[in-house]
Amino acid sequence: MSQHDDPVLLARAREMRANSTKEERRLWYDFLNKLPVKFYRQKIIEPYIVDFCCPANKLIVELDGSQHYEEPSLLYDKNRDDFLKSLGYTILRYSNYDFARNFQGICQDIWNHLNLPS
């Protein structure tokens, strides 16, 4: 079964898009969907769902709430990142705290990782 045929993953990705956090909504509507490259929200990369993905640039952007800094989430995220990196992806992780304090800096960091002209 391919990632796009898994009804559980598809339902979960749709639910996550419909119930995105305020940080995810801001990053999407104020930055990512305006870029000259295509990003996807809640993209399935078997067996995971990532917050944002630009397949053409092999870039994943994750916004992490406080639960990501507690066990067992730290181990889960490490295993997840290792798997995604094995597929050639670069993963950018930003805490919601840093996002609230430095939105423009995060956008610039994403831009820099895309290697787009200024």
MIDREN-874187 format. One record per residue (C-alpha): residue number from 1; residue in one letter; x, y, z. Coordinates in Angstrom, 2 decimals, decimal comma, always signed. Example, Ala and Ser with C-alpha at 12.3 -4.5 7.8 and 13.67 -1.06 7.14 Angstrom:
MIDREN-874187
> i/aa/c1/c2/c3
> 1/A/+12,30/-4,50/+7,80
> 2/S/+13,67/-1,06/+7,14
END
This chain:
MIDREN-874187
> i/aa/c1/c2/c3
> 1/M/+0,00/+0,00/+0,00
> 2/S/+1,47/+3,36/-0,98
> 3/Q/+1,44/+6,35/+1,33
> 4/H/-1,38/+7,91/-0,66
> 5/D/-3,53/+4,79/-0,31
> 6/D/-3,29/+4,49/+3,47
> 7/P/-6,72/+5,65/+4,68
> 8/V/-5,51/+6,19/+8,25
> 9/L/-2,63/+8,46/+7,19
> 10/L/-4,83/+10,32/+4,70
> 11/A/-7,52/+10,95/+7,31
> 12/R/-4,94/+12,09/+9,86
> 13/A/-3,25/+14,46/+7,39
> 14/R/-6,63/+15,98/+6,47
> 15/E/-7,51/+16,38/+10,13
> 16/M/-4,17/+18,04/+10,85
> 17/R/-4,66/+20,50/+7,94
> 18/A/-8,16/+21,34/+9,14
> 19/N/-6,99/+21,83/+12,73
> 20/S/-3,61/+23,45/+12,19
> 21/T/-2,06/+25,56/+14,91
> 22/K/-2,06/+29,35/+14,72
> 23/E/+1,70/+29,18/+14,06
> 24/E/+1,22/+26,75/+11,17
> 25/R/-1,53/+28,92/+9,69
> 26/R/+0,62/+32,05/+9,91
> 27/L/+3,65/+30,40/+8,34
> 28/W/+1,50/+28,99/+5,54
> 29/Y/-0,62/+32,03/+4,72
> 30/D/+1,99/+34,72/+5,36
> 31/F/+5,01/+33,04/+3,80
> 32/L/+5,18/+29,49/+2,45
> 33/N/+2,28/+29,58/+0,00
> 34/K/+3,66/+32,79/-1,52
> 35/L/+7,07/+31,35/-2,40
> 36/P/+8,11/+30,59/-5,99
> 37/V/+8,49/+26,90/-5,06
> 38/K/+5,68/+24,53/-4,08
> 39/F/+5,21/+23,60/-0,44
> 40/Y/+2,66/+21,09/+0,83
> 41/R/+0,98/+21,19/+4,23
> 42/Q/+0,76/+18,01/+6,31
> 43/K/+2,57/+16,01/+3,64
> 44/I/+2,66/+12,24/+4,00
> 45/I/+6,14/+10,78/+3,73
> 46/E/+5,59/+7,17/+4,70
> 47/P/+5,15/+6,42/+7,57
> 48/Y/+5,11/+10,04/+8,78
> 49/I/+3,21/+13,26/+8,25
> 50/V/+5,39/+16,38/+8,17
> 51/D/+4,16/+19,92/+8,83
> 52/F/+5,45/+21,43/+5,55
> 53/C/+7,40/+19,92/+2,69
> 54/C/+9,00/+21,25/-0,46
> 55/P/+9,76/+18,04/-2,39
> 56/A/+11,63/+19,84/-5,18
> 57/N/+14,17/+21,17/-2,67
> 58/K/+13,96/+18,13/-0,32
> 59/L/+13,15/+20,50/+2,54
> 60/I/+10,87/+19,85/+5,51
> 61/V/+9,79/+22,56/+7,95
> 62/E/+8,51/+21,57/+11,39
> 63/L/+6,95/+23,86/+14,00
> 64/D/+7,32/+22,30/+17,41
> 65/G/+5,08/+22,92/+20,39
> 66/S/+6,23/+22,24/+23,94
> 67/Q/+5,29/+18,54/+23,74
> 68/H/+8,23/+18,00/+21,35
> 69/Y/+10,69/+18,73/+24,16
> 70/E/+9,46/+15,96/+26,47
> 71/E/+10,17/+12,25/+26,48
> 72/P/+9,15/+10,19/+24,52
> 73/S/+8,69/+12,88/+21,84
> 74/L/+12,41/+13,64/+21,71
> 75/L/+13,23/+10,05/+20,79
> 76/Y/+10,31/+9,83/+18,34
> 77/D/+11,43/+13,04/+16,60
> 78/K/+15,03/+11,83/+16,42
> 79/N/+14,00/+8,54/+14,81
> 80/R/+11,64/+10,38/+12,47
> 81/D/+14,32/+12,90/+11,47
> 82/D/+16,86/+10,11/+10,90
> 83/F/+14,41/+8,33/+8,58
> 84/L/+13,58/+11,51/+6,64
> 85/K/+17,26/+12,45/+6,35
> 86/S/+17,93/+8,96/+4,95
> 87/L/+15,59/+9,93/+2,11
> 88/G/+17,68/+13,04/+1,42
> 89/Y/+15,54/+15,62/+3,23
> 90/T/+16,82/+18,53/+5,25
> 91/I/+14,64/+19,15/+8,30
> 92/L/+14,27/+22,62/+9,77
> 93/R/+12,74/+22,63/+13,26
> 94/Y/+11,52/+25,77/+14,97
> 95/S/+9,92/+26,01/+18,38
> 96/N/+6,64/+27,87/+18,69
> 97/Y/+8,41/+30,09/+21,23
> 98/D/+11,08/+31,10/+18,70
> 99/F/+8,41/+31,46/+16,02
> 100/A/+6,50/+33,97/+18,15
> 101/R/+9,65/+35,96/+18,85
> 102/N/+11,33/+35,86/+15,45
> 103/F/+8,92/+35,14/+12,60
> 104/Q/+10,94/+37,16/+10,06
> 105/G/+14,18/+35,41/+11,02
> 106/I/+12,57/+32,01/+10,58
> 107/C/+11,23/+33,01/+7,17
> 108/Q/+14,70/+34,21/+6,18
> 109/D/+16,24/+30,93/+7,38
> 110/I/+13,76/+28,91/+5,30
> 111/W/+14,46/+31,15/+2,29
> 112/N/+18,22/+30,64/+2,72
> 113/H/+17,79/+26,85/+2,81
> 114/L/+15,82/+26,96/-0,45
> 115/N/+18,78/+28,61/-2,21
> 116/L/+16,49/+31,09/-3,94
> 117/P/+17,73/+34,43/-5,28
> 118/S/+17,24/+37,41/-2,97
END
